[in-house]
Every structure is written in structure tokens, then in C-alpha cells.
Amino acid sequence: MTSEAQIKAGLAGVAKAASEGRGLPPVHLWNPPHCGEIDIVIRRDGLWMHEGSPIGRPEMVRLFSTVLRKDPDGYHLVTPVEKLKITVEDAPFRAVTVARRGDDLVFTTDVGDETVAGVNNPLRVEIDPGTGEPAPYVHVRRGLEARIERSVFYELVEMAETEDEQLWVRSGGERFSLGRLDGKA
């Protein structure tokens, strides 16, 4: 059984580390007991909700994002002493900017993470079979992805090269398809 003191110490430790800029906590190493579900939803548009209301403090969203983990059974907020399942409607993050740094594409998410597209952080684009609409994503960390915002995707399209009826971008020594020009899957 997890004591209230352990929970407070766990959350306090995570908050302290995040505020000191020490990087992300090692949630992949923690194996706390599953404590149930919490009514937190990350909506398709990237808004974090708690009990039906938006979480208004960006610092709180950032803190939660640092303890987010994707397991085979879904998304969880994890501390050393507890694990709570949450709902994610699409991807937990939004890629809100992209910058070209040398040969790399560097994406910044809505919670301030930066990720360089490459072999460990691939880009992928799903095409809706009914509408043909692209849904672009970039891997951020440990199975967590960011949905690339439409304006950012347009920037990628402007950077793309055309080959074999497809649009391609390069980053991190890799080449990623943004989709076919002929609309075929």
C-alpha cells in the first residue's frame, strides 16, 4: 500500500527535478503499482482536461507531460510510487514549430520538448482513406508522439523534394515520405 507521504515525496521529487531543468524523470525505469484511472484527457486538439475542465496552468501540463508513459495497455502518469491511466484521443503532444538546423529538422512540442527527426525519432504520415487528409506525426520519446500541426506540415511540404511522385524530407541522416503527389496510398 502506498502511503500519502510516499505519494507527496514522489510528486515533490518529480516537480523539483522538472523545475531545476534536470531533464526528464526516468519513468521507463519505474514499476509502481497500478492505482486505477484519473479523469485526465488529452484531447485531439492537444488540450489537457481534468474532470471536464481545461488544465489552465501550463506548468502543471508540463509537469504531467514529464511523467507520461505509454504502456501496452494505454497511457499513464507514472511516479515512483503510483501509476494512473489517462485518456489520449490522438497523440499526447502537438509539434507546433519546426526549424532546420544544418541537416536536421528540429520540432518543438506544445509542452516545450525538442526532438530531432531521425532514425530514433521518425516522421510518419497516415492518410485518411475516406478523405485523403494527411495525419503527420513525429516520435518524441519512448513511444510518445506529437501530431504535427497543419501549419508546420505545410512548412515541411515547402522544404520537401519530389521523387517518384512522392514528397520527401531529410533529417538525421534519414529520408521520410510526406505522401504521394498522386493521392494514392
C-alpha positions in Angstrom: 0.0 0.0 0.0 1.3 3.4 -1.0 1.3 6.0 1.8 0.3 9.6 1.4 3.8 10.6 2.4 5.3 8.4 -0.4 3.0 10.0 -2.9 3.8 13.5 -1.9 7.6 12.7 -1.8 7.3 11.1 -5.3 5.4 14.1 -6.8 7.6 16.6 -5.0 10.7 15.0 -6.2 9.4 14.9 -9.8 8.3 18.6 -9.6 11.6 19.7 -8.1 13.6 17.9 -10.8 11.5 19.4 -13.5 11.7 22.9 -12.1 15.5 22.6 -11.8 15.8 21.7 -15.5 17.4 18.4 -14.8 15.7 16.7 -17.7 13.0 14.1 -17.8 12.4 11.6 -14.9 13.3 8.0 -15.7 9.6 6.9 -15.9 10.7 3.9 -18.1 12.6 2.5 -15.1 9.7 2.9 -12.6 7.4 0.0 -11.9 4.9 1.2 -9.3 1.5 -0.5 -8.7 -1.4 0.5 -10.9 -3.7 2.7 -8.9 -6.6 3.0 -11.3 -7.6 5.7 -13.6 -7.7 9.5 -13.3 -10.1 11.7 -15.3 -7.4 13.4 -17.4 -8.0 13.5 -21.1 -5.6 14.9 -23.7 -7.9 15.9 -26.4 -7.3 15.5 -30.2 -6.5 19.3 -30.3 -3.8 19.0 -27.6 -5.8 20.5 -24.8 -5.3 18.7 -21.4 -8.6 18.3 -19.5 -9.2 17.3 -15.9 -12.7 16.3 -14.9 -14.1 18.0 -17.9 -12.3 21.4 -17.4 -9.1 22.6 -19.2 -6.0 22.5 -17.1 -5.2 26.1 -17.2 -1.7 26.2 -15.7 1.0 25.4 -18.4 3.4 24.5 -15.7 1.0 21.7 -14.5 0.6 20.4 -18.0 4.4 20.4 -18.5 4.8 18.5 -15.2 2.3 15.9 -16.2 3.9 15.6 -19.6 7.2 14.6 -17.9 5.7 11.7 -16.2 3.6 10.4 -19.1 4.4 6.9 -20.3 2.8 4.7 -23.0 2.4 1.1 -22.0 0.8 -1.7 -23.9 -2.5 -1.0 -22.2 -2.5 2.7 -22.8 -1.2 6.0 -21.5 -0.3 6.5 -17.8 1.0 9.2 -15.5 3.8 7.5 -13.5 5.7 8.4 -10.4 8.0 6.1 -8.4 5.0 5.1 -6.2 1.9 5.3 -8.4 0.6 4.7 -11.9 -2.7 6.2 -13.1 -4.2 5.6 -16.5 -5.4 8.6 -18.6 -7.1 9.0 -21.9 -5.3 10.3 -25.0 -7.6 10.9 -28.0 -4.9 11.0 -30.7 -1.2 11.8 -29.7 -0.2 13.3 -26.4 1.7 16.2 -27.9 1.5 18.7 -30.7 4.5 19.7 -32.8 4.0 23.4 -33.0 7.2 24.5 -34.7 9.9 23.1 -37.0 13.3 24.5 -37.6 16.1 23.4 -40.0 19.4 23.1 -38.1 22.0 22.0 -40.5 20.8 18.8 -42.0 18.3 18.2 -39.1 14.6 19.0 -38.7 14.1 20.1 -35.1 10.5 20.0 -33.8 9.2 21.8 -30.7 6.1 20.5 -29.0 3.4 22.3 -27.2 5.0 21.3 -23.8 8.4 22.6 -24.8 10.2 19.4 -25.8 12.5 19.4 -28.7 13.0 16.4 -30.9 15.3 15.9 -33.9 13.7 13.8 -36.6 15.9 10.8 -37.5 16.3 7.1 -37.0 15.2 7.2 -33.3 12.5 9.9 -33.8 10.9 9.1 -37.2 8.3 11.1 -39.0 5.3 9.2 -40.3 2.2 10.3 -42.2 -1.1 8.4 -42.1 -3.6 9.1 -44.8 -7.3 9.0 -44.1 -8.7 6.5 -46.6 -12.0 8.4 -46.8 -10.8 12.0 -47.1 -7.2 11.6 -48.3 -6.3 14.0 -45.4 -2.7 13.5 -44.1 -2.2 13.0 -40.4 1.6 13.6 -39.7 3.4 12.6 -36.6 6.9 12.7 -35.2 8.2 10.4 -32.4 9.2 12.4 -29.3 10.4 9.9 -26.7 9.8 6.3 -25.6 6.8 5.6 -27.8 5.2 9.1 -27.3 4.4 11.0 -30.5 3.5 14.6 -31.4 0.9 15.3 -34.0 2.4 17.8 -36.4 0.2 20.9 -36.6 -1.1 21.7 -40.1 0.9 24.9 -40.4 4.1 23.0 -39.5 3.2 20.3 -42.0 2.9 23.0 -44.7 6.4 24.1 -43.8 7.6 20.6 -44.3 5.9 20.4 -47.7 7.7 23.6 -48.7 11.1 22.0 -47.7 10.3 18.7 -49.4 11.9 17.3 -52.5 9.9 15.4 -55.1 11.0 11.9 -56.2 8.9 9.0 -57.6 5.6 11.0 -57.2 6.3 11.5 -53.5 7.4 14.4 -51.3 10.4 13.6 -49.2 12.2 15.4 -46.3 15.6 14.6 -44.9 16.7 14.8 -41.2 19.1 13.0 -39.0 20.6 11.1 -42.0 17.2 9.6 -42.8 14.6 10.3 -45.5 10.9 10.5 -44.7 8.0 10.5 -47.1 5.3 13.1 -46.6 3.0 11.4 -49.0 2.3 10.7 -52.7 1.5 13.5 -55.1 -1.0 11.4 -57.0 -3.1 10.8 -53.8 -2.6 7.0 -53.8 -1.8 5.3 -50.6 
